[in-house]
């Protein structure tokens, strides 16, 4: 089992290029291309915010190529990417094709594009059907992901697109194309009120499950912490993945963990993440 991790959290500390280098040095096999700086979103203002990041400029493909070279020079590759979100923002949606281009340029094979939280499977299918011909031209699969909303009154997660095993499958079935696959966010699946749990979703998605976001939480909040630090039963999760013969990567999205580190110590934090990812991978490999 190969491991990878998102570069966004490390990039906020040391930049994307250095992040890829440190991820390789820590022992990961691949890197997950975070592209949120392409077009950011202000939840307070409820609007997109344009940036001066290279991904937002005319040089976005050159930037993706540079990261690919850094990875190759350090013995790792890009396995997947994450487009900007939320998808219900019209401005954000205009960057999805750019995200697919950058994924291909970096060498990634899957681009995670969130569904719109409040839309049905058929409504979200319209967005994915529009993008799929473009994605196919670039040889990049699109992965939809299980989401969540928050119920202030109950103080817990509430239903959103793909949050349950049944709705996740309905989203995939509505499009019915080999280029639309599932990225299961383990943390989201384990949040109270959001769905039926990761194990049920794994068994429902089966071979459509081709990407993961692995992180830990208290079975309540979307903590995005390092695996084995909180309450998710990763033994059950990994055994379920083995039972469906999961063939993707073990990709971490434990982006909260690196908030405690700075430029002088971030390498240590990335090594911690690599050890956690390897522990998960070894558990998977050890199951007969």
N, C-alpha and C positions, 0 to 999 in steps of 0.2 A: 504494500500500500504506500503510495506516494503522498507527501504532505505539501501544503502551501499555506500562505497567509496573505491577507489583504495588506497593501502598502500604504493606505491612506493615513492610518494612525501614526506610523513611523515617519511618513513624509511631512507631517505637520511639525515634527521636531527637527528633522535633518534633510528634508528634501527627497523627492522620489528616487533620484539616481542613487544616493547614498542608502536609501531604504532598501532598494533591490540588492545592493552589494552586501549589506548587513544581514539580510534575510538569507542570502546564499551562504554567508560565512557561518551563520547559526546552524545550518544543516538542513534547511528546507529544500525540497526538490523543485519548487516552483513558486511563482508569485502571482497574486490576484490583483489585477490592474484597477485600482480605485480611481474613478473619473469624476468625482463630485465637484472638483474645481472647474470643470468644463462650464458649468452653470450652477451656481449655488442657489439655495432657497432659504428665504427668511420665514421661519414659522411665526415670528412675531408680526411681521408686516404682511404675511400671506402673499408673497410675491417673489419672483425670481430676481437674483442679484447677479449682474454681469461682473466678471473678474478680468484681471490682466494676466491670468495664468496662461502658459503656452498652449494648454489644451483648448482654451477659448479663443486662440488666435489663428491666423492663417497657417501657422507653423505646427499645427497639431499633429500631423503625420510624422514630421521630422522628430518631434518630441517622443512619439511612440517608438519610432525606430531607434532613437538613442537609448531608451530604456531597454529595448530588446537586446541591443549590443552589450549593454552593461550586464544584463543577465547572462548572456551567452559567454561573455568574458569571465564570468564567475561561476560558470557551470550549471546555471539553472535557466528555466524558461517560463514564459507566461502561460498559465493553464486556463484562466478565465478572467472575466472583468465584471465591473459593476457600473452600469450607466447612472447618470444623475437621477434624482427623484425629488418630489413625488410626481407620478405619472399623470395626475389629474391637473397639473399646471401646464397650460398650452405652450408656454415658452420653454419649459423643460423638455417637452416632447419633441421640439424642433431639433434637439441635440441627439436624439436616439440614433439616427443614421451615422452621425459623426462618431458616436461611441462604438458602433459596430465596425466602422472603418478602422478606428484605433485598435480595437481588439485584434482584427486581422493583421494589422501592421506590426503589432507587438508579438504576434504568434499565438494568441489565445484562440480557443476553439468554442467557447461559450461566453455569451454576454448576458448577464442578469439584468432584466428590465422589469421593474415592479409592475404588477397590475394596479389599476386604480382601486383604492380601498373600498369605495362605496358602490362600485359597479358590479353587475352580474357577470357570469361567465360569458354569456353571449355578447354583452356590451364590451367587455375587455377583449373578446376575440376579434372585434373590428380593428383594434389597434395592432394586435399581433399579425393579423392577416395583411395589413398594410405594410408592415415592416419585413415580413418573411421573404418576399422575392429579393429585396435588397440584401438581406442577410445571407441568403443562399448564394448570391453572386460573389460574396466574400468568403464563403465557406465557414460561416460562423452560425452556430445554433443560438437561439434565444431561449433563456430560461426564465420562466415566471416563478414567483416566490410567494410563500405563505405570509400574509400580513396580519396586522392587528389594529384595532381602534381602542379607545379607552373610555370606560363608563365611569364618569366622575361620581355618580351616586353610589355605585357598588364598589368603587375604588379597585377596579380590576379591569383586565383586558376584555374587549368585546369583539364580536364577530367582524371580520373584514374579508376581502377577497382571498380565496385559497386558504382560509384559516382552518377549515375542517378538511378531513381526508376526502369527504364526498364533494365538497366544492372545489378542491384542488383538482380532483379527477375531472370534474365537470368543465373546468377551464381548459384542460388539455384535450378533452373529447370534443369541445366546441370547435376547436381549430383542427384537430386530427391531422397533424403534420409531424413528420419525424424531426423537423427543425425547431419545433417548440417542445421543450423538455422542462423538467422540474428541478429547481434548486430548493432543497428543504432547509429552512432555517430552524435548526434544532431548538434554539432558545425561544423563538416565537412559538413553536409548537408546544412547548412546555409551560407557557404562561397560563395562569389560572383564568378561565373564561374565554380564551382565544380559540381553542380547538380541542381535539380528542387525544392529543399527545403524539410525540414523535414516532413511537413504535407503530401505532396504528397507521400513521401516514406513510411510513416506510413500506409497510405491507400492502397498502393500497396502491401506491405509486409504482412499485416494482421497477421494471426496466426503464420507465420514464424518468426515474430519479437518476440524474446524471451529474449533479453538483450539490455541494453542501456549504452551509455556513455554520460552523461549530463554535459555540461559546457557552458559558455557564450562566445560571441565574438562580434566584430563590424560589422558582416555580410560581412567581407572581409578577415581577417586574422584568423589563427588557434590559438586563444588566450588561450584557456583552462582556462578561468577564472570562478570565482564563479557565479552561476546562479543569475540573477536579477541585475548584476552589469554593463551590457553592453546592447546590442541591440536585442537579440533574443526574439521573442514573445513567451514566455513560456506558456501563456494562450492558444494560438492556438495549440501549440504542445501537451499540456496535454489534451485538449479537443479531439484532434485527437486520442490520445492513448486510451481515454475513449471510443470513438466511435468504435474502433476495439476490445474493451474488453481486453486490454493488461493485461497479467497475470504475467509478470516478475517483477523484482525489479527496483526501481529508483536508479541507480548507478551513482555516480558522478565520473568524470574524470577531475576535475578542478585542475590539478596538478600545474599549474602556481601560484595559489593563495598562497600556503604555502612558496613560495620563499622569501617572506618578513619576515618570522618568523625564530626564532632560537630555540635551545633546551629549553630555559626558557619560551618561549611564544607559542610554537607550539600547545600546548593544546588549547589555545584560538582560534587559527586558525582553528583547527579541529572542535571546537564547532560552529564557524561561518558556516563551511561547513554543519554541521549537521542541523543547523537551516534552511539553504537554501534548503536542501534536504527535510526536513519535510514540508516546505512551499509548495514545489512541490507536495509532497504526499498528503497533506491536500487538495490542489486544486483538485487533481484527485478524492479523496474520497468524496469531496463535490459536485461533478457533478452528478446530478440525471438522 
